[in-house]
Amino acid sequence: MLDAVTERFVAGATALSPEALTLAPDQVVDLRAEGGKEASRAAVPSAAENSELDHGIRTALLPRAAELDAHLTGLHSDDPAAIGIAARAILKRGNLTAGQFGVLTEPFAGSGVELPQHSAREPGA
């Protein structure tokens, strides 16, 4: 049900080093004030898509729980949300403006994970 681009992002993001993953949750919080909350509302997947995303992210991070929490307590529980927000933006990129897409994926820009190009939404769509 998920597209290949979204699956590649999830695979890459969940494989990032603990150091790289430490930054994402804080950036997500900081970006909420810059339009992240509104952008998240525009990137809502279906229940089935959301379930598939959550399952894939948690399944990939579970074997790394001790490693992530050893680096920073609570990192294992913070990362699924940060990765999920960006993954939903990638999955629903056609529903987002370029600005919305950028604010939701910004925590992973420059992390080494491939981010797709934004698919422009038609004006008035």
MMTF fields as JSON, N, C-alpha, C and O atoms, coordinates in Angstrom:
{
  "mmtfVersion": "1.0.0",
  "mmtfProducer": "UNKNOWN",
  "numBonds": 499,
  "numAtoms": 500,
  "numGroups": 125,
  "numChains": 1,
  "numModels": 1,
  "chainsPerModel": [1],
  "groupsPerChain": [125],
  "chainIdList": ["A"],
  "bondAtomList": [4, 2, 8, 6, 12, 10, 16, 14, 20, 18, 24, 22, 28, 26, 32, 30, 36, 34, 40, 38, 44, 42, 48, 46, 52, 50, 56, 54, 60, 58, 64, 62, 68, 66, 72, 70, 76, 74, 80, 78, 84, 82, 88, 86, 92, 90, 96, 94, 100, 98, 104, 102, 108, 106, 112, 110, 116, 114, 120, 118, 124, 122, 128, 126, 132, 130, 136, 134, 140, 138, 144, 142, 148, 146, 152, 150, 156, 154, 160, 158, 164, 162, 168, 166, 172, 170, 176, 174, 180, 178, 184, 182, 188, 186, 192, 190, 196, 194, 200, 198, 204, 202, 208, 206, 212, 210, 216, 214, 220, 218, 224, 222, 228, 226, 232, 230, 236, 234, 240, 238, 244, 242, 248, 246, 252, 250, 256, 254, 260, 258, 264, 262, 268, 266, 272, 270, 276, 274, 280, 278, 284, 282, 288, 286, 292, 290, 296, 294, 300, 298, 304, 302, 308, 306, 312, 310, 316, 314, 320, 318, 324, 322, 328, 326, 332, 330, 336, 334, 340, 338, 344, 342, 348, 346, 352, 350, 356, 354, 360, 358, 364, 362, 368, 366, 372, 370, 376, 374, 380, 378, 384, 382, 388, 386, 392, 390, 396, 394, 400, 398, 404, 402, 408, 406, 412, 410, 416, 414, 420, 418, 424, 422, 428, 426, 432, 430, 436, 434, 440, 438, 444, 442, 448, 446, 452, 450, 456, 454, 460, 458, 464, 462, 468, 466, 472, 470, 476, 474, 480, 478, 484, 482, 488, 486, 492, 490, 496, 494],
  "bondOrderList": [1, 1, 1, 1, 1, 1, 1, 1, 1, 1, 1, 1, 1, 1, 1, 1, 1, 1, 1, 1, 1, 1, 1, 1, 1, 1, 1, 1, 1, 1, 1, 1, 1, 1, 1, 1, 1, 1, 1, 1, 1, 1, 1, 1, 1, 1, 1, 1, 1, 1, 1, 1, 1, 1, 1, 1, 1, 1, 1, 1, 1, 1, 1, 1, 1, 1, 1, 1, 1, 1, 1, 1, 1, 1, 1, 1, 1, 1, 1, 1, 1, 1, 1, 1, 1, 1, 1, 1, 1, 1, 1, 1, 1, 1, 1, 1, 1, 1, 1, 1, 1, 1, 1, 1, 1, 1, 1, 1, 1, 1, 1, 1, 1, 1, 1, 1, 1, 1, 1, 1, 1, 1, 1, 1],
  "groupList": [{"groupName": "MET", "atomNameList": ["N", "CA", "C", "O"], "elementList": ["N", "C", "C", "O"], "formalChargeList": [0, 0, 0, 0], "bondAtomList": [1, 0, 2, 1, 3, 2], "bondOrderList": [1, 1, 2], "singleLetterCode": "M", "chemCompType": "L-PEPTIDE LINKING"}, {"groupName": "LEU", "atomNameList": ["N", "CA", "C", "O"], "elementList": ["N", "C", "C", "O"], "formalChargeList": [0, 0, 0, 0], "bondAtomList": [1, 0, 2, 1, 3, 2], "bondOrderList": [1, 1, 2], "singleLetterCode": "L", "chemCompType": "L-PEPTIDE LINKING"}, {"groupName": "ASP", "atomNameList": ["N", "CA", "C", "O"], "elementList": ["N", "C", "C", "O"], "formalChargeList": [0, 0, 0, 0], "bondAtomList": [1, 0, 2, 1, 3, 2], "bondOrderList": [1, 1, 2], "singleLetterCode": "D", "chemCompType": "L-PEPTIDE LINKING"}, {"groupName": "ALA", "atomNameList": ["N", "CA", "C", "O"], "elementList": ["N", "C", "C", "O"], "formalChargeList": [0, 0, 0, 0], "bondAtomList": [1, 0, 2, 1, 3, 2], "bondOrderList": [1, 1, 2], "singleLetterCode": "A", "chemCompType": "L-PEPTIDE LINKING"}, {"groupName": "VAL", "atomNameList": ["N", "CA", "C", "O"], "elementList": ["N", "C", "C", "O"], "formalChargeList": [0, 0, 0, 0], "bondAtomList": [1, 0, 2, 1, 3, 2], "bondOrderList": [1, 1, 2], "singleLetterCode": "V", "chemCompType": "L-PEPTIDE LINKING"}, {"groupName": "THR", "atomNameList": ["N", "CA", "C", "O"], "elementList": ["N", "C", "C", "O"], "formalChargeList": [0, 0, 0, 0], "bondAtomList": [1, 0, 2, 1, 3, 2], "bondOrderList": [1, 1, 2], "singleLetterCode": "T", "chemCompType": "L-PEPTIDE LINKING"}, {"groupName": "GLU", "atomNameList": ["N", "CA", "C", "O"], "elementList": ["N", "C", "C", "O"], "formalChargeList": [0, 0, 0, 0], "bondAtomList": [1, 0, 2, 1, 3, 2], "bondOrderList": [1, 1, 2], "singleLetterCode": "E", "chemCompType": "L-PEPTIDE LINKING"}, {"groupName": "ARG", "atomNameList": ["N", "CA", "C", "O"], "elementList": ["N", "C", "C", "O"], "formalChargeList": [0, 0, 0, 0], "bondAtomList": [1, 0, 2, 1, 3, 2], "bondOrderList": [1, 1, 2], "singleLetterCode": "R", "chemCompType": "L-PEPTIDE LINKING"}, {"groupName": "PHE", "atomNameList": ["N", "CA", "C", "O"], "elementList": ["N", "C", "C", "O"], "formalChargeList": [0, 0, 0, 0], "bondAtomList": [1, 0, 2, 1, 3, 2], "bondOrderList": [1, 1, 2], "singleLetterCode": "F", "chemCompType": "L-PEPTIDE LINKING"}, {"groupName": "GLY", "atomNameList": ["N", "CA", "C", "O"], "elementList": ["N", "C", "C", "O"], "formalChargeList": [0, 0, 0, 0], "bondAtomList": [1, 0, 2, 1, 3, 2], "bondOrderList": [1, 1, 2], "singleLetterCode": "G", "chemCompType": "PEPTIDE LINKING"}, {"groupName": "SER", "atomNameList": ["N", "CA", "C", "O"], "elementList": ["N", "C", "C", "O"], "formalChargeList": [0, 0, 0, 0], "bondAtomList": [1, 0, 2, 1, 3, 2], "bondOrderList": [1, 1, 2], "singleLetterCode": "S", "chemCompType": "L-PEPTIDE LINKING"}, {"groupName": "PRO", "atomNameList": ["N", "CA", "C", "O"], "elementList": ["N", "C", "C", "O"], "formalChargeList": [0, 0, 0, 0], "bondAtomList": [1, 0, 2, 1, 3, 2], "bondOrderList": [1, 1, 2], "singleLetterCode": "P", "chemCompType": "L-PEPTIDE LINKING"}, {"groupName": "GLN", "atomNameList": ["N", "CA", "C", "O"], "elementList": ["N", "C", "C", "O"], "formalChargeList": [0, 0, 0, 0], "bondAtomList": [1, 0, 2, 1, 3, 2], "bondOrderList": [1, 1, 2], "singleLetterCode": "Q", "chemCompType": "L-PEPTIDE LINKING"}, {"groupName": "LYS", "atomNameList": ["N", "CA", "C", "O"], "elementList": ["N", "C", "C", "O"], "formalChargeList": [0, 0, 0, 0], "bondAtomList": [1, 0, 2, 1, 3, 2], "bondOrderList": [1, 1, 2], "singleLetterCode": "K", "chemCompType": "L-PEPTIDE LINKING"}, {"groupName": "ASN", "atomNameList": ["N", "CA", "C", "O"], "elementList": ["N", "C", "C", "O"], "formalChargeList": [0, 0, 0, 0], "bondAtomList": [1, 0, 2, 1, 3, 2], "bondOrderList": [1, 1, 2], "singleLetterCode": "N", "chemCompType": "L-PEPTIDE LINKING"}, {"groupName": "HIS", "atomNameList": ["N", "CA", "C", "O"], "elementList": ["N", "C", "C", "O"], "formalChargeList": [0, 0, 0, 0], "bondAtomList": [1, 0, 2, 1, 3, 2], "bondOrderList": [1, 1, 2], "singleLetterCode": "H", "chemCompType": "L-PEPTIDE LINKING"}, {"groupName": "ILE", "atomNameList": ["N", "CA", "C", "O"], "elementList": ["N", "C", "C", "O"], "formalChargeList": [0, 0, 0, 0], "bondAtomList": [1, 0, 2, 1, 3, 2], "bondOrderList": [1, 1, 2], "singleLetterCode": "I", "chemCompType": "L-PEPTIDE LINKING"}],
  "groupTypeList": [0, 1, 2, 3, 4, 5, 6, 7, 8, 4, 3, 9, 3, 5, 3, 1, 10, 11, 6, 3, 1, 5, 1, 3, 11, 2, 12, 4, 4, 2, 1, 7, 3, 6, 9, 9, 13, 6, 3, 10, 7, 3, 3, 4, 11, 10, 3, 3, 6, 14, 10, 6, 1, 2, 15, 9, 16, 7, 5, 3, 1, 1, 11, 7, 3, 3, 6, 1, 2, 3, 15, 1, 5, 9, 1, 15, 10, 2, 2, 11, 3, 3, 16, 9, 16, 3, 3, 7, 3, 16, 1, 13, 7, 9, 14, 1, 5, 3, 9, 12, 8, 9, 4, 1, 5, 6, 11, 8, 3, 9, 10, 9, 4, 6, 1, 11, 12, 15, 10, 3, 7, 6, 11, 9, 3],
  "groupIdList": [1, 2, 3, 4, 5, 6, 7, 8, 9, 10, 11, 12, 13, 14, 15, 16, 17, 18, 19, 20, 21, 22, 23, 24, 25, 26, 27, 28, 29, 30, 31, 32, 33, 34, 35, 36, 37, 38, 39, 40, 41, 42, 43, 44, 45, 46, 47, 48, 49, 50, 51, 52, 53, 54, 55, 56, 57, 58, 59, 60, 61, 62, 63, 64, 65, 66, 67, 68, 69, 70, 71, 72, 73, 74, 75, 76, 77, 78, 79, 80, 81, 82, 83, 84, 85, 86, 87, 88, 89, 90, 91, 92, 93, 94, 95, 96, 97, 98, 99, 100, 101, 102, 103, 104, 105, 106, 107, 108, 109, 110, 111, 112, 113, 114, 115, 116, 117, 118, 119, 120, 121, 122, 123, 124, 125],
  "secStructList": [7, 7, 7, 2, 2, 2, 2, 2, 2, 2, 2, 2, 2, 2, 6, 1, 7, 2, 2, 2, 2, 2, 2, 2, 2, 2, 2, 2, 2, 2, 2, 0, 0, 0, 0, 0, 2, 2, 2, 2, 2, 2, 6, 7, 7, 7, 2, 2, 2, 2, 2, 2, 2, 2, 2, 2, 2, 2, 2, 2, 2, 4, 4, 4, 2, 2, 2, 2, 2, 2, 2, 1, 6, 6, 2, 2, 2, 2, 2, 2, 2, 2, 2, 2, 2, 2, 2, 2, 2, 2, 2, 6, 4, 4, 4, 1, 7, 2, 2, 2, 2, 2, 2, 2, 2, 4, 4, 4, 6, 6, 6, 6, 7, 7, 7, 7, 7, 7, 7, 7, 7, 7, 6, 6, 7],
  "xCoordList": [0.82, 0.0, 0.862, 0.488, 2.018, 2.914, 3.693, 3.979, 4.033, 4.839, 6.307, 6.731, 7.063, 8.465, 9.289, 10.223, 8.963, 9.702, 9.549, 10.521, 8.332, 8.081, 8.772, 9.357, 8.707, 9.378, 10.884, 11.502, 11.489, 12.932, 13.277, 14.289, 12.434, 12.69, 12.65, 13.542, 11.633, 11.513, 12.731, 13.286, 13.145, 14.318, 15.563, 16.346, 15.741, 16.91, 16.87, 17.875, 15.72, 15.595, 15.766, 16.394, 15.214, 15.327, 16.729, 17.06, 17.547, 18.924, 19.935, 21.124, 19.484, 20.401, 21.088, 20.579, 22.234, 22.972, 22.178, 21.337, 22.444, 21.777, 22.035, 21.157, 23.235, 23.558, 22.647, 22.138, 22.448, 21.577, 20.121, 19.397, 19.699, 18.312, 18.013, 16.853, 19.021, 18.828, 18.261, 17.49, 18.63, 18.233, 16.786, 16.147, 16.264, 14.956, 13.8, 13.037, 13.616, 12.453, 12.425, 11.361, 13.573, 13.607, 13.28, 12.593, 13.775, 13.466, 11.981, 11.407, 11.354, 9.916, 9.161, 8.26, 9.523, 8.859, 9.086, 8.152, 10.322, 10.631, 9.854, 9.419, 9.679, 9.022, 7.502, 6.848, 6.927, 5.468, 5.023, 3.976, 5.814, 5.467, 5.641, 5.115, 6.368, 6.615, 5.705, 6.046, 4.566, 3.606, 3.536, 2.787, 4.289, 4.293, 2.962, 2.577, 2.261, 0.965, -0.044, -0.745, -0.111, -1.028, -0.624, -1.475, 0.675, 1.164, 0.816, 0.433, 0.949, 0.608, -0.854, -1.195, -1.71, -3.141, -3.41, -4.382, -2.556, -2.727, -2.121, -2.355, -1.347, -0.647, -1.225, -0.483, -2.52, -3.149, -3.355, -4.071, -2.726, -2.923, -4.197, -4.817, -4.57, -5.704, -5.305, -4.124, -6.268, -5.982, -5.069, -4.156, -5.315, -4.488, -3.058, -2.108, -2.897, -1.559, -0.826, 0.353, -1.527, -0.925, -0.484, 0.595, -1.316, -0.983, 0.254, 1.142, 0.299, 1.439, 2.725, 3.781, 2.635, 3.795, 4.277, 5.456, 3.364, 3.73, 4.354, 5.366, 3.754, 4.274, 5.69, 6.579, 5.885, 7.197, 8.272, 9.395, 7.937, 8.898, 9.238, 10.411, 8.222, 8.456, 9.184, 10.049, 8.85, 9.522, 11.008, 11.853, 11.319, 12.72, 13.494, 14.679, 12.853, 13.557, 13.647, 14.552, 12.737, 12.714, 14.042, 14.496, 14.689, 15.977, 17.067, 18.109, 16.831, 17.809, 17.468, 18.143, 16.443, 15.969, 17.079, 17.26, 17.818, 18.885, 19.967, 20.461, 20.336, 21.361, 20.923, 21.7, 19.68, 19.178, 19.032, 19.423, 18.473, 18.285, 19.61, 19.714, 20.626, 21.942, 22.572, 23.327, 22.255, 22.771, 22.049, 22.676, 20.726, 19.906, 18.629, 17.856, 18.404, 17.218, 15.956, 15.778, 15.098, 13.839, 13.926, 12.904, 15.116, 15.267, 14.459, 13.857, 14.44, 13.683, 12.196, 11.537, 11.662, 10.231, 9.945, 8.818, 10.93, 10.73, 10.852, 10.145, 11.737, 12.024, 10.869, 10.71, 10.05, 8.955, 8.056, 7.617, 7.779, 6.915, 7.584, 6.947, 8.844, 9.552, 9.669, 9.445, 10.017, 10.127, 8.751, 8.622, 7.736, 6.374, 5.847, 5.168, 6.151, 5.695, 6.293, 5.581, 7.594, 8.242, 7.751, 7.546, 7.561, 7.092, 5.686, 5.396, 4.817, 3.466, 3.535, 2.767, 4.454, 4.612, 5.074, 4.624, 5.965, 6.456, 5.339, 5.145, 4.616, 3.508, 2.428, 1.882, 2.126, 1.043, 1.57, 0.895, 2.785, 3.427, 2.581, 2.689, 1.755, 0.891, -0.197, -0.784, -0.48, -1.502, -0.925, -1.67, 0.397, 1.072, 1.642, 2.014, 1.705, 2.448, 3.931, 4.299, 4.769, 6.214, 6.658, 7.523, 6.078, 6.421, 6.029, 6.801, 4.826, 4.381, 5.274, 5.666, 5.593, 6.453, 7.819, 8.369, 8.348, 9.657, 9.696, 10.647, 8.676, 8.678, 8.549, 9.101, 7.841, 7.666, 8.867, 9.104, 9.613, 10.771, 12.089, 13.119, 12.084, 13.299, 14.143, 15.369, 13.546, 14.387, 15.292, 16.24, 15.016, 15.829, 16.649, 17.395, 16.519, 17.331, 18.783, 19.073, 19.667, 21.076, 21.501, 22.649, 20.598, 20.91, 21.534, 22.057, 21.474, 21.96, 20.836, 21.062, 19.621, 18.457, 17.941, 17.776, 17.687, 17.191, 15.763, 14.876, 15.558, 14.224, 13.792, 14.574, 12.57, 12.109, 11.857, 11.764, 11.75, 11.322, 9.852, 9.094, 9.467, 8.061, 7.272, 7.712, 6.115, 5.196, 4.232, 3.406, 4.327, 3.528, 2.045, 1.548, 1.359, -0.099, -0.657, -0.136, -1.696, -2.337, -2.935, -3.52, -2.803, -3.421, -4.914, -5.61, -5.389, -6.802, -7.186, -8.356, -6.236, -6.545, -6.621, -6.87],
  "yCoordList": [-1.201, 0.0, 1.261, 2.258, 1.234, 2.39, 2.413, 1.365, 3.604, 3.674, 3.398, 3.478, 3.075, 2.704, 3.849, 3.607, 5.068, 6.233, 6.332, 6.576, 6.143, 6.206, 5.052, 5.239, 3.865, 2.71, 2.92, 2.556, 3.505, 3.784, 4.795, 4.658, 5.807, 6.797, 6.14, 6.365, 5.339, 4.675, 3.789, 3.801, 3.03, 2.16, 2.991, 2.632, 4.073, 4.924, 5.642, 5.696, 6.194, 6.943, 6.052, 6.456, 4.852, 3.958, 3.374, 2.803, 3.511, 3.009, 4.091, 3.801, 5.319, 6.402, 6.132, 5.387, 6.741, 6.597, 7.22, 8.093, 6.774, 7.398, 8.902, 9.669, 9.318, 10.749, 11.53, 12.594, 10.999, 11.664, 11.638, 12.62, 10.529, 10.408, 11.272, 11.597, 11.641, 12.482, 13.844, 14.425, 14.354, 15.697, 15.801, 16.835, 14.755, 14.833, 15.186, 16.09, 14.535, 14.871, 16.33, 16.949, 16.887, 18.294, 19.221, 20.226, 18.883, 19.705, 19.666, 20.684, 18.51, 18.394, 19.352, 20.059, 19.379, 20.267, 21.724, 22.526, 22.066, 23.448, 23.881, 25.029, 22.986, 23.324, 23.383, 23.889, 22.876, 22.97, 24.426, 24.749, 25.295, 26.717, 27.392, 28.483, 26.76, 27.334, 26.722, 26.715, 26.217, 25.657, 24.151, 23.569, 23.508, 22.049, 21.449, 20.393, 22.111, 21.593, 21.6, 20.613, 22.696, 22.802, 21.849, 21.23, 21.739, 20.84, 19.389, 18.617, 19.03, 17.662, 17.344, 16.217, 18.332, 18.128, 17.869, 17.198, 18.396, 18.211, 16.891, 16.482, 16.228, 15.001, 13.77, 12.855, 13.739, 12.631, 11.446, 11.558, 10.314, 9.117, 8.39, 8.733, 7.401, 6.562, 5.788, 5.723, 5.211, 4.412, 3.235, 2.912, 2.605, 1.462, 1.902, 1.226, 3.031, 3.54, 3.915, 3.601, 4.585, 4.999, 3.789, 3.791, 2.768, 1.545, 0.88, 0.43, 0.825, 0.218, 1.005, 0.414, 2.322, 3.16, 2.924, 2.655, 3.028, 2.843, 1.476, 1.361, 0.452, -0.906, -1.031, -1.602, -0.501, -0.58, 0.16, -0.327, 1.324, 2.123, 1.43, 1.284, 1.008, 0.353, -0.975, -1.306, -1.735, -3.012, -2.795, -3.573, -1.752, -1.47, -0.946, -1.249, -0.169, 0.414, -0.521, -0.373, -1.469, -2.34, -3.043, -3.05, -3.636, -4.283, -3.306, -3.722, -2.03, -0.999, -0.277, 0.689, -0.72, -0.017, 0.207, 1.329, -0.827, -0.689, 0.267, 1.092, 0.157, 1.028, 2.491, 3.363, 2.757, 4.126, 4.698, 5.839, 3.917, 4.399, 4.521, 5.324, 3.739, 3.883, 5.213, 5.81, 5.666, 6.954, 8.107, 9.079, 7.993, 9.029, 8.376, 7.834, 8.42, 7.809, 8.375, 9.591, 7.491, 7.881, 8.029, 8.241, 7.924, 8.107, 7.078, 7.409, 5.844, 4.792, 5.132, 4.794, 5.784, 6.112, 7.434, 7.651, 8.318, 9.597, 9.48, 10.169, 8.619, 8.533, 8.065, 8.594, 7.1, 6.693, 7.856, 7.927, 8.756, 9.892, 10.822, 11.251, 11.138, 12.043, 11.444, 12.13, 10.174, 9.502, 9.415, 9.619, 9.117, 8.994, 10.283, 10.26, 11.398, 12.691, 12.932, 13.311, 12.714, 12.907, 11.881, 12.213, 10.642, 9.59, 9.89, 9.664, 10.395, 10.763, 11.907, 11.934, 12.852, 13.952, 13.421, 13.89, 12.45, 11.873, 11.091, 11.204, 10.312, 9.526, 10.426, 10.114, 11.514, 12.418, 13.713, 14.742, 13.661, 14.869, 15.582, 16.798, 14.858, 15.489, 16.35, 17.183, 16.162, 16.952, 18.19, 19.009, 18.334, 19.396, 20.454, 20.171, 21.669, 22.709, 22.427, 21.62, 23.075, 22.899, 23.306, 22.659, 24.359, 24.813, 23.803, 23.528, 23.25, 22.236, 21.001, 20.461, 20.556, 19.398, 19.664, 18.809, 20.84, 21.195, 21.212, 20.715, 21.777, 21.861, 20.476, 20.249, 19.562, 18.224, 17.308, 16.381, 17.556, 16.704, 17.328, 16.654, 18.577, 19.296, 18.546, 18.569, 17.883, 17.184, 16.104, 15.663, 15.683, 14.641, 15.171, 14.414, 16.455, 17.061, 17.082, 17.495, 16.648, 16.637, 15.476, 15.425, 14.547, 13.409, 12.25, 11.307, 12.331, 11.227, 10.357, 9.494, 10.577, 9.848, 10.578, 11.798, 9.829, 10.434, 10.929, 10.17, 12.203, 12.793, 13.024, 13.53, 12.665, 12.883, 14.352, 15.165, 14.667, 15.997, 16.147, 15.177, 17.363, 17.63, 17.557, 18.069, 16.928, 16.887, 18.036, 18.034, 19.005, 20.226, 19.925, 19.156, 20.556, 20.474, 21.543, 22.656, 21.202, 22.154, 23.307, 23.058, 24.554, 25.661, 25.426, 25.01, 25.699, 25.509, 24.091, 23.814, 23.173, 21.755, 21.497, 20.365],
  "zCoordList": [0.0, 0.0, 0.0, -0.618, 0.688, 0.678, -0.627, -1.206, -1.085, -2.3, -1.976, -0.823, -3.01, -2.839, -2.255, -1.491, -2.598, -2.098, -0.576, 0.138, -0.096, 1.342, 2.056, 3.123, 1.472, 2.08, 2.161, 3.162, 1.118, 1.137, 2.223, 2.91, 2.372, 3.413, 4.794, 5.612, 5.054, 6.36, 6.613, 7.711, 5.618, 5.773, 6.083, 6.962, 5.381, 5.609, 6.943, 7.651, 7.291, 8.537, 9.761, 10.739, 9.714, 10.869, 11.009, 12.048, 9.982, 10.034, 10.413, 10.543, 10.589, 10.939, 12.27, 13.107, 12.449, 13.706, 14.856, 14.635, 16.067, 17.22, 17.284, 17.678, 16.898, 16.914, 15.965, 16.318, 14.771, 13.797, 14.26, 14.096, 14.83, 15.279, 16.501, 16.754, 17.248, 18.432, 18.056, 18.82, 16.899, 16.493, 16.023, 16.223, 15.408, 14.751, 15.683, 15.343, 16.84, 17.673, 18.108, 18.115, 18.471, 18.883, 17.722, 17.9, 16.526, 15.358, 15.032, 14.645, 15.183, 14.927, 15.84, 15.39, 17.11, 18.071, 17.686, 17.699, 17.344, 16.966, 15.723, 15.636, 14.777, 13.513, 13.61, 12.697, 14.7, 14.867, 14.835, 14.274, 15.432, 15.467, 14.117, 13.898, 13.214, 11.887, 10.822, 9.64, 11.236, 10.292, 10.294, 9.509, 11.149, 11.2, 11.602, 11.1, 12.497, 12.944, 11.794, 11.572, 11.077, 9.947, 8.825, 8.186, 8.595, 7.555, 7.892, 7.013, 9.155, 9.575, 9.304, 8.946, 9.475, 9.209, 7.732, 7.387, 6.86, 5.418, 4.934, 3.796, 5.789, 5.394, 6.079, 6.438, 6.259, 6.971, 6.027, 5.032, 6.342, 5.524, 5.947, 6.953, 5.179, 5.576, 6.825, 7.166, 7.498, 8.693, 8.353, 9.113, 7.224, 6.819, 6.518, 6.913, 5.82, 5.52, 6.804, 6.969, 7.704, 8.959, 9.779, 10.372, 9.806, 10.528, 9.93, 10.655, 8.609, 7.925, 8.197, 8.423, 8.174, 8.475, 9.907, 10.138, 10.853, 12.26, 12.5, 13.191, 11.934, 12.11, 11.525, 12.157, 10.331, 9.695, 10.474, 10.603, 10.99, 11.753, 13.064, 13.409, 13.785, 15.085, 14.923, 15.734, 13.892, 13.641, 13.344, 13.787, 12.602, 12.263, 13.471, 13.613, 14.342, 15.483, 16.685, 17.505, 16.806, 17.983, 18.245, 19.389, 17.236, 17.506, 17.947, 18.455, 17.755, 18.108, 19.4, 19.757, 20.106, 21.302, 22.318, 22.792, 22.657, 23.657, 23.17, 23.938, 21.894, 21.315, 21.365, 21.756, 20.969, 20.933, 22.338, 22.586, 23.257, 24.622, 25.373, 26.3, 24.991, 25.599, 25.2, 25.967, 23.999, 23.533, 24.227, 24.647, 24.343, 24.975, 25.483, 24.693, 26.762, 27.353, 26.7, 26.619, 26.244, 25.619, 24.111, 23.458, 23.543, 22.098, 21.317, 20.296, 21.782, 21.096, 21.029, 20.046, 22.039, 22.025, 21.311, 20.865, 21.192, 20.505, 18.993, 18.257, 18.53, 17.103, 16.231, 15.131, 16.66, 15.758, 15.359, 14.212, 16.274, 15.951, 14.949, 13.987, 15.159, 14.254, 12.854, 11.857, 12.789, 11.491, 10.833, 9.626, 11.62, 11.093, 10.494, 9.468, 11.12, 10.596, 9.21, 8.281, 9.075, 7.774, 6.76, 5.592, 7.194, 6.284, 5.766, 4.591, 6.633, 6.178, 5.167, 4.206, 5.382, 4.419, 3.066, 2.021, 3.092, 1.835, 1.158, -0.052, 1.921, 1.377, 0.772, -0.287, 1.425, 1.003, 0.39, 0.43, -0.181, -0.709, -1.759, -1.91, -2.475, -3.471, -2.861, -3.552, -1.567, -0.872, -0.205, 0.332, -0.234, 0.505, -0.421, -1.56, 0.084, -0.625, -0.423, 0.431, -1.189, -1.036, 0.369, 0.96, 0.893, 2.246, 3.311, 4.229, 3.187, 4.138, 4.077, 5.112, 2.866, 2.694, 3.33, 4.024, 3.087, 3.631, 5.142, 5.745, 5.762, 7.224, 7.866, 8.942, 7.237, 7.803, 7.561, 8.337, 6.509, 6.209, 6.66, 6.636, 7.065, 7.468, 8.505, 8.398, 9.504, 10.481, 9.877, 10.527, 8.661, 8.023, 6.849, 6.227, 6.54, 5.477, 5.945, 7.068, 5.106, 5.456, 6.341, 6.782, 6.605, 7.481, 6.716, 7.311, 5.403, 4.582, 4.054, 3.206, 4.549, 4.055, 2.828, 2.844, 1.768, 0.531, 0.724, 1.114, 0.446, 0.471, -0.972, -1.776, -1.305, -2.675, -2.939, -2.019, -4.193, -4.59, -4.217, -4.221, -3.899, -3.62, -4.908, -5.937, -4.863, -6.005, -5.842, -4.929, -6.707, -6.562, -6.58, -7.401, -5.649, -5.588, -6.517, -6.585, -7.214, -8.104, -7.283, -6.228, -7.738, -7.02, -6.839, -7.765, -5.639, -5.326, -5.04, -4.777, -5.08, -4.812, -3.347, -2.931]
}
